[in-house]
Every structure is written in C-alpha cells, then in structure tokens.
Amino acid sequence: MEEKVMELLANITSEAIEDKNMDLLASDILDSFDIVNLVVALEDAFNITIDAEWVLPEKFQTANAIIELIKEIVNSQE
C-alpha cells in the first residue's frame, strides 16, 4: 500500500518525495488541484470512495498522513 501511494504521489508531482514526513503543502509540492487529482488516483488504485469529509489539508500534509488515510478508509469500507 505504501509503495502504491508513493507511486501515485510521484505521478502527481514532479518533486521526488523521499521523506514521508515532509510537509507537502508547506513545501508547495501539493496544491489543491494536485490533491483533487490524487484523490481520483487513490480512489481508482484502491477501489475506494474518498468522501469530501476526508479531504482535509492535514490528511494530505505528508506522505505518511496520506498512507494512514488510505488505510483508515480501506478498513472502514471492508
């Protein structure tokens, strides 16, 4: 799961993300348009639905936050 999320992030941004705790928003690596694209990619890749209530800045602040979000959603939709 982690590898897939990192792969999707790499497809969305041209920045190399090596530190999973790096603040993607403060570093201007992700913007709101990138988050929308990432949500669509994550939904397709993991066959899940990410409701608007989950699309919060803190959920997309770091790669680790995104990974935890996907784990939480996958577990809740099983």
C-alpha positions in Angstrom: 0.0 0.0 0.0 2.8 2.4 0.9 4.6 1.8 -2.3 1.4 2.4 -4.4 0.7 5.7 -2.6 4.3 6.8 -3.1 4.0 5.9 -6.8 0.8 7.8 -7.2 2.3 10.9 -5.5 5.3 10.7 -7.9 2.8 10.7 -10.8 1.0 13.8 -9.5 4.1 15.9 -8.7 7.5 16.1 -10.4 9.1 16.5 -7.0 11.0 13.5 -5.6 9.4 12.6 -2.2 11.9 10.7 -0.1 10.9 11.9 3.4 7.5 10.6 4.1 7.1 13.2 6.9 7.9 16.2 4.7 5.2 18.8 4.7 3.9 18.5 1.1 1.6 21.6 1.5 4.1 24.0 3.1 6.8 22.9 0.6 4.4 23.8 -2.2 4.8 20.2 -3.6 1.0 19.7 -3.5 -1.7 22.3 -4.1 -5.4 21.9 -4.1 -5.6 20.9 -7.7 -3.0 18.2 -7.1 -5.0 16.9 -4.1 -8.1 16.6 -6.3 -6.0 14.6 -8.9 -4.5 12.5 -6.1 -7.9 11.7 -4.6 -9.1 10.4 -8.0 -6.0 8.4 -8.5 -6.2 6.9 -5.0 -9.9 6.0 -5.5 -9.1 4.2 -8.7 -6.0 2.5 -7.4 -7.5 1.2 -4.2 -11.1 0.8 -5.4 -12.4 3.1 -2.6 -14.5 6.2 -2.3 -12.9 9.2 -0.5 -15.8 11.3 0.8 -15.4 15.0 1.0 -15.2 14.8 4.8 -11.9 13.0 4.4 -10.4 15.7 2.1 -8.8 17.9 4.7 -5.4 19.6 4.5 -4.0 17.6 7.4 -4.9 14.3 5.7 -2.7 15.3 2.7 0.1 17.1 4.6 2.6 14.3 4.4 3.0 11.0 2.6 2.6 9.2 5.9 -0.7 11.1 6.5 -2.0 10.0 3.1 -0.9 6.4 3.7 -2.8 6.4 7.1 -5.8 8.0 5.4 -6.0 5.2 2.8 -5.5 2.5 5.5 -8.4 4.0 7.5 -10.7 4.3 4.5 -9.9 0.8 3.2 -10.5 -0.7 6.7 -13.8 1.2 7.1 -15.1 0.1 3.6 -14.3 -3.6 4.1 
